[in-house]
Amino acid sequence: MQSDKKTMKIAQLIPQFYPRIGGAEICIHNVCKALSENGHEAVVITSTAPPENPPVLPYQIEYLWPKTCGLFRRLPHVVGNTYLRYSLARLQRKHNFDLWQVTNGWPLGVFAVDFFKKNNIPCVLRCCGEDIQTFPQINYGVRLNKSVDRLIKEKFPLFDAFVSLTPSVKEEYFKLGIPDEKIRIIPNGTDTAKFAKLSDEKRSDIRKKIGVVKLDSPLILTVGRYHPKKGFDSIPHIAKSLKERGIDFNWIIAGRNVCEIRRKYPYSESVGIFFLEKFATTGGQEVFNLPSQELIDIYCASDIFALPTLIETFGMVLVEAMAAGLPIITTDAPGVRDVINDGAEGFKVEAGNSDKFAEKLAVVIKDERTAEKFSAQSRASSKAYDWKIVAQKYLDFYQDLKNKT
């Protein structure tokens, strides 16, 4: 057994990275940053095309052939797999990594694991969405394809260890025959200190800036891209139900392509819904500081967070809302049920039940004491998801795995 004090060399293989940034990329950035700050070597390996002006980071990024990811999906498996093995071997010789983590099980995880096993290199898989979960009703999940599912069932169990964002994802690993001792639950994180409580004046200024008309009415917030799994198509019905109950409110939906809801449901704005699709962006290293300050301000200027989702791997927006001290109204969907405790940070209702969702929203809007209780618990619960805590979980996980090999 090796000493815990020895440094580690960790490779993070991920389909896309800077300048393309999302939740998975933010996680890997923070993990690599923590590794570097603790004296370890971390290298991100990605098939994203290299930028003209890469940011200065405390870790290295290795860019594979710029078109690798797209080409890999189009080429016959044998050709794409050969190129991938060649690339991984070259980087392993260059860096002599102690272990690799692959973020995204399909196609990277499936086609990379044989290289790791052949060369006796410890390997970790971190699934983060439709590479592990399925929801046939909305055609969600690559495993609905029988040939892909067959490969996943064959290759995933070959990994030495697995990161599970939630117990719901862990259950999916179990279904593949992966034993409990190989799985470590490590959630996503956020910088909770950024979600500071605002003064009434600042809250009012932010509401005016984003176009809220009824400044004294409760502001309900929903954040996320427009996607069938998010359940956003139910929001107009929920809002209409609230109006019929005589409840006044503002409801902002913020995220990519959310104006599609207005197109599909023209009455949306008449029942108090408005939409935000574009936010201020930053470049360089600051691009990793998501959510943007503009979105953080909107969280902190809101009164309630609503997420009528059908399925999540984790639900990062729930943690951000908790960090802002918002009462949460959401569903009992996979991924969500592991983050929000019914009656603690807010209410959970059956996924797809719009009338029940409206009923619980009405309770929080009308009952100030309940709202305050949920708000306080949300802030308290969010502390467990601070990046400092989450990143340390990864470091401990890697060290445990390295010491076993």
N, C-alpha and C positions, 0 to 999 in steps of 0.2 A: 504494500500500500504506500502511495506517495504522500508526502507531507502536504498538509493543507496550505502551507505558506508558499508553495511553489506557484509561479505565475502560469497562466493558461494562454494558449493561442486558440482563439475561437473564430470560426468562419460562419458568417450569416448569409446563407444563400436565399435570395428572394427575387421573384420575377421582376419587380420594378422597384426603383428607388429614386433618389434625387435626380432630376428635378420633379419627378412624379411622386406626389406625397399623399398618403391616406393614413388610415388608422394603423394598419400593419407596419407601415414605414416609420411612423412616429414611434411605435413600440420598439422596433429594432434600433432606431437612433438612440433612444434613451438607454436601452440595454448596453449598446456599444459604448456609449458615453460613460456609463457606470463602470464597465469593464476597464476602460482606459484610465479612469480616475483611480482605480484600485490597482494599477500597475500591470494589468493584463493587456494582451494584444488582441484587438478586435478588427476584423476585416469584413466589410459588406461586399458580397459578390452578387452582381445583378446584370440582367440582360437589357436594362434600360440603356438607351444611347447616351454616351458621355456628353455632359454639357460643355459649352464653350468656356464658361468661367465657374469651375467647381468651387464650392464653399470650403473654407478652412475649418476642418473638423478634427477632433482629437482621435480619430480613427481613420483608417484607409478605406477607400471604395475602389474595388476592382470591377471595371466595366468589361463584360464579355463582348463578343462581336455585336455591334449595335442592333442588328436585326434578329438576334438569336431567338428571342421569345416568340415572335410572330412566325419566324421560319420554322421553329421547333414544332409549332402546332400544325403546320402545313405539310412538313416532310413526313415520309413513311417513318414509323417508329424506329426502325433499325438504323436509319440514317441520322435522325435527330439524336438518338441515344448514343451513337458512336461519337458524334461531335461533342455531346455533353460530357461523356466520359473523358475524352481528350482534354477538354477545358478544365475539368475538375482535377485531373492528374497533374496538369501543368501548374495549377495554383497550389496543389498540395506539395509538390516538389519545391515551389518557391517559398512557401511560408511554413511548411511542416506543422500544420494545425493539429492540436490535441483532440479537437472534436468539431463537428459541423452541426449547425442547426439549419433545417430547411423550413422556411415559412411558405406554406402553400403546398398541399399534398398532390394537387394535379395541375400541370403534368410534372412539375419539378420533383416532388417527393417520390413519385412512382419510378421515375427514370434515373434518379440519382442514387437510390439506396443500394443498388447492386454494386456500384463503385465502392461505396463505403464498406460493405460487407466483404468484398473481395480483398480489400486492403486493410481490413481489421481496424477501421477508424470509427470510434464512437460517433453515433449520429442521433440527432433529436429531430422530431417532426412537430411542427406547430401548425395545425389546421386552423383556418380562420373564416369559414363560411361555407360556401356551396361545394367546397372540396370534401366536406364530411357530412353536412346536413342535407336533408331533402324535404321538400314540401310539394308533393305531387299536384295539389290543387292549383298551384300557380306555376307549375313546371320549373320549380327551383331545385337546383342541385345537380352537379355533373354525374352523380351516381345513378340518376334516372336512366342514363345510357348504360345498357347492360354490359357492353364491352369495357367501358370505363370502370364500372362497378367491379367487374371481374378482376381487373388489374389492381384496383385499390385493395380488394380483399386478399389478393396474393402478396402485394408488396408492402403495404403499410405495416403489417406485423413484424417485418424484418428490422424495423428501426429499434434502436436500443432503448429509447425513452421518448416520451410524448409530453408536450405542453397542452393542457386543456384550459381554455379560457373560463369555462364554467362546468359545473356538474352535468349540465345537459350535453355538452360536447363529450364529456367523459363517458356518458352512457352510449354515445355513438361509437367510441373506441371499444367499449365492452362488446358491442354487437359484432365487431370484427375479430373477437377472440383475443384482444390485447389485455393482459393481466393488470390488475390494479397497481401492483408494485412498480410498473413501468411508467405510470402516469403521475404527473405533478400538476395540480390545479394552480395556475398563475393568471390572474386577471389582467386586463389592460389597466392603464393608469392615467392620471392627469396631474397637473400642477395645481393642487388645491389652493395654494396661497394666492393665486391670481384672481380667484373668485371672491374678492373682498365685498363686504356689505356696503352698499351705496347710501349716500344721504338722500333725503326726499327730493332735494333740489336736483341732484344729479340724475336720479331716476326719471324725474319729469323731463329733464333736458333730453335724455336718451329716447324717451317715448315720443317726444316731439320730432326728433331727428328722423326716426324711422316711420313717421306718418301716423302715429296713433292719434285719433281724433278725440275720443272720449277718455281724457286723461285720468278721470277719477274712477273709471270702471276697471274691474279686474282684467289683467292681461294674462291670457293663456298662451303658452309657447309650445310649439312642436318643432323639432330640428331633425333633419335627415334628408337624404336624396329621395326623389320620387321613384318608388319601386313597388311592385305588387306586394312584396313581403312586409312592407311597412304599414299597410292598412290605412294609408292616408285617404283613400277613396271614401272611407267611412266618416271622415271629419265633417263634411258638409251636413250629413244627416245628424250627427251628434250636435253640431252647432244649432241646427234648426230645432232640434228637440229642446235645447236649453232656452231658445227664444220663446218657444211655446210654453215653457214653464215660467215665463215672465222674468227671466234672468238676463241682466245686461252685462256685456263683456266685450273685450277685444280678443281676437285669436290670430296670432301670427304664425305662419308656417314658413320656416327658413331652411333653404337647401336647394340643391341642384334640381332643376326642371320642375319645381313645385308649382309653377304657373300652369302646368298641364291640368292641375285640379280645377283651376278657374275656367279653363276651356271646356272641360268635361261637365262641370257643374256651374253654369253661368250665374246661379243665384248665390254663390258662395259669399261674395262681398256684401250682399244685402243682409246676410245673417251674421255679419261681424268678422269675417275672415279676410285677412290680407296676406300678401305674399312677398317674400324677400329671396331673391336668387343669387344676388351678387354681393360679395363682401370685399373689403379692402384686403389686398394681398401683399406679402412681403417677399423679398428675394434673399439669396445667399443663405447663410446659416439660419436666419430668422424664419425661413420657410418651415422649419421644424416646430416652431412655437404655435402649434394649433391646439385649440381653436384660436382664431384671430381675436385681437382685442375688441374689435367691433362686435363679434358674436358673444364674447364674454360679457360685454356691457349689456347686450340684449337679455342674456340669461339673468343677469343681476337686476335688471329693470322689470323683470316679469314677476308674476305672482304664483303661477301654477305651471307645471310641466305636464304635457299630455302626449302619450305615445301609444297609439292603438295598434301596435305591431302584431303580426301573425307569427313571426319567428325571428330570432336573433341568435348570433353566435355569442355575443356579449351584451351589446347595447351601450356603447361608450357615451352616448348622449345622456343616458340616465345618470351616470357618475358625474358628468359635468353639471347636470341640473341639481344633483344633490350637493355638489360643492358650492353652488350658488344659493343653497338653502331653500330650494323650491319643494313644495309638496308635490308628490308624483301621482298621477293617475295613469295606469298602464294596464297591460293584460297579463295573463298567466302563461304566456307563450314561452317555449323553450328559450333559454338564454336570459330572458327577462325575469323569470321566476326565481333565478339564482341570485339576482342582484337586489331586487326590491322585496321587502318584507311587508305583506299586507297588514295594514293597521299600524305600521311603524313609520316608514318614510312616506306612506301614502296608501292608496288603494289599488288592488289588482282585480280585474274582472275577466270573465271568460273571453278569450280572443274571438273577435267577430261580433260580440254582443254590443251593438251601438247604443241601445236604450239603457243598458246597465252602465255603460261608460258615462253617458250623459247624467244619469242619476248620481253617480259618485262625484262627478265634477260639481254638480249642484250642491252636494253636501259640503265640499271644501269651500266653495264660493260663499255659501250662506253662513257657515259655522267658523267664526274667526278663531276660536280656541282650538278646534281640530286642525285648522290650517297652521297655526303657530306650533302646535305639537309636532306635526309632520315636518315642518321647516327645520326645527331644532334637531330632530333625529336625522334628517337628510344631511345636514352639515356634519354631524358627528359620524355618521356612517361613511361619508366620503373620505375621511382621513385614512381609512384602510387601503384606499386606492391611490394614495399619493405616489408619484413616480419613485421617490427615494425608497419606499417600502417595496414596491413592485420590482424595481431593478435589483434590489438585494435578493429577492426570491430567486431571480434568474441566476445570479452569481452563486448562490448556495446550491442550486440545482446542478449547475455545470460542475461545481467542485465535487459534489457527491458522485456524479457520474464519472468524472475523471479519476476519482480515488478508487472506484470499483474496477477500473480497467488496468 
